[in-house]
Amino acid sequence: MPRFEPALGISNLLDRILADRPFLCGDNLTLADIPAGTSLYRYFGIDIERPPVPNVEAWYRRLQERPAYREHIIVPFGELYGRLDY
């Protein structure tokens, strides 16, 4: 698990940031949520132990409710393997 320790530290930091707001910069989705949010699908999709981060999990659920997130981010891993043209 040592290889995942940086990700675990970041998830704890995000959890503290999201403790009093629905999105990273406040009440609305902003550009800050997009790059951080793209990593969540992969982070929650791998089989590792994670610390409890209820605020990050709630944020992830809010992102999943967005049609663009579902269409462009929640893509099966298999579709990405060996793909050279994006």
Buried (B, 14 or more C-beta within 10 A) or exposed (E): EEEBEEBBEBBBEBBEBBEEEBBBEEEEBEEEBBEBBBBBBEBBEEEEEBEEBEBBBEBBEBBBEBEEBEEEBEEEEEEEEEEEEE
